[in-house]
């Protein structure tokens, strides 16, 4: 009996490779809950942690697992950067708590790093450099979470709008059916 040909070669290639995300989809799929991040942290090597998280993100999007060589470089970079910022923030959290800078203080020192040239940072004393860099890392961590919340709110608003549109369509159909049944009774 001959084999069934369900997918052509192009469709098979699309099926065998992870999806290509835009930035909003990437943020949505690679936003991991704390228990999942804790599992990743318990893995021995950073490479294993990265592959585990990427596999979870792709599974979240498509309900499928993909071989590691098919992972997209942009996704690898995004998750690696995300993990790096979170790891640094966790290390610096006790220091931040002790400094009691507050949100405005963190933002002030972080913008000092963002706007400064490298030579301006190297001219500062070692304590000032560390203070500015700690604030910068915390600021990046907070911005990352703000972006994830924005993605969540955008998704919820889109879902809300589509639900309202569906409800209006159903009301319109019911009204048309009611009008037709009234006319048929006359």
C-alpha positions in Angstrom: 0.0 0.0 0.0 1.5 3.4 -1.0 2.2 6.0 1.7 -0.2 8.9 2.0 1.3 12.2 1.2 -0.3 14.6 3.6 2.1 17.6 3.5 4.2 18.7 0.6 7.9 19.6 1.2 7.3 23.2 2.0 4.5 22.4 4.4 6.6 19.7 6.0 9.5 22.1 6.5 7.2 24.6 8.2 5.8 21.9 10.4 9.2 20.7 11.4 10.6 24.1 12.4 9.6 26.2 15.4 7.4 29.2 14.6 8.9 32.6 13.8 7.7 35.1 16.4 7.3 38.9 16.2 8.3 40.8 19.3 4.9 40.6 21.0 4.5 36.9 20.4 8.1 36.3 21.6 7.4 38.2 24.8 4.2 36.3 25.3 5.6 32.8 24.7 8.8 33.3 26.6 7.2 34.8 29.7 7.8 32.0 32.2 6.1 31.7 35.6 8.4 31.5 38.7 8.0 27.7 39.3 9.1 27.0 35.7 12.1 29.4 36.1 13.0 27.6 39.4 13.0 24.3 37.5 15.3 25.8 34.9 17.6 27.2 37.6 17.9 23.8 39.1 19.4 22.4 35.9 23.2 22.1 36.0 24.4 24.1 33.0 23.3 27.4 31.5 22.9 25.7 28.2 20.5 23.1 29.6 18.5 25.9 31.3 18.3 27.8 28.0 17.2 24.8 26.0 14.6 23.9 28.6 13.1 27.4 28.6 13.1 27.6 24.8 11.4 24.2 24.6 8.8 25.4 27.1 8.2 28.6 25.1 7.9 26.7 21.8 5.6 24.2 23.4 3.5 27.0 24.8 3.0 28.4 21.3 2.5 25.2 19.3 2.1 22.3 21.7 5.1 20.6 20.0 8.7 20.0 20.8 11.5 20.8 18.3 15.1 19.6 17.9 17.7 22.1 19.3 19.4 22.8 16.0 16.1 24.2 14.7 15.8 26.9 17.4 15.9 30.4 16.0 18.9 32.5 17.0 16.7 35.5 17.8 14.7 33.4 20.3 17.9 32.1 21.8 19.3 35.6 22.3 16.1 36.9 23.7 15.8 34.1 26.3 19.5 34.2 27.2 19.3 38.0 27.7 16.1 37.6 29.8 17.8 35.0 32.0 20.9 37.1 32.4 19.0 40.2 33.5 16.9 38.1 35.9 19.9 36.4 37.4 21.8 39.6 37.9 18.7 41.2 39.5 18.3 38.3 41.9 22.0 38.7 42.9 21.6 42.4 43.4 18.2 42.4 45.1 19.6 42.3 48.7 21.9 45.2 47.8 19.0 47.2 46.3 16.9 46.5 49.4 19.7 47.8 51.6 20.3 50.9 49.5 16.6 51.9 49.7 16.8 54.0 46.6 13.2 53.7 45.7 11.8 53.8 42.1 12.9 57.4 41.4 16.4 56.8 42.7 16.8 53.7 40.6 15.5 55.5 37.5 17.8 58.5 38.2 21.0 56.4 38.4 19.9 54.1 35.5 19.4 57.1 33.2 22.9 58.3 34.2 24.2 55.0 32.7 22.0 55.2 29.7 23.0 58.8 28.8 26.7 58.5 29.7 29.5 57.7 27.4 31.9 54.9 28.5 34.7 57.2 29.4 32.3 59.2 31.6 31.5 56.0 33.6 35.1 55.0 33.9 36.0 58.4 35.4 33.6 57.8 38.3 34.8 56.2 41.5 34.4 52.5 41.9 31.5 52.9 44.4 29.7 55.3 42.1 30.1 53.0 39.1 28.7 50.1 41.0 25.8 52.1 42.3 25.0 53.3 38.7 25.3 49.8 37.3 23.2 48.2 40.1 20.5 50.8 39.4 20.7 50.2 35.7 20.3 46.4 36.1 17.3 46.9 38.3 15.8 49.4 35.9 16.2 47.0 33.0 14.5 44.3 35.0 11.6 46.6 35.8 11.3 47.7 32.2 11.2 44.0 31.1 8.4 43.3 33.5 6.6 46.5 32.4 6.8 45.3 28.8 5.4 41.9 29.7 2.5 43.5 31.5 1.9 45.6 28.4 1.8 42.5 26.3 -0.7 40.9 28.7 -2.9 44.0 28.7 -2.9 44.2 24.9 -3.8 40.5 24.7 -6.6 40.9 27.1 -7.9 44.0 25.3 -7.8 42.1 22.0 -9.7 39.2 23.5 -12.3 41.6 25.1 -12.8 43.4 21.7 -13.2 40.1 19.8 -15.7 38.9 22.5 -17.7 42.1 22.2 -17.7 41.8 18.4 -18.8 38.2 18.5 -21.6 39.1 21.0 -22.8 41.9 18.6 -22.8 39.5 15.7 -24.8 37.0 17.6 -27.3 39.6 18.7 -27.7 40.8 15.1 -28.3 37.2 13.9 -30.9 36.6 16.6 -32.6 39.9 15.8 -32.7 38.9 12.1 -34.1 35.4 13.0 -36.7 37.0 15.3 -37.8 39.4 12.6 -38.1 36.6 10.0 -40.1 34.5 12.4 -42.4 37.5 13.1 -42.9 38.0 9.4 -43.6 34.4 8.8 -46.3 34.4 11.5 -48.2 37.3 9.9 
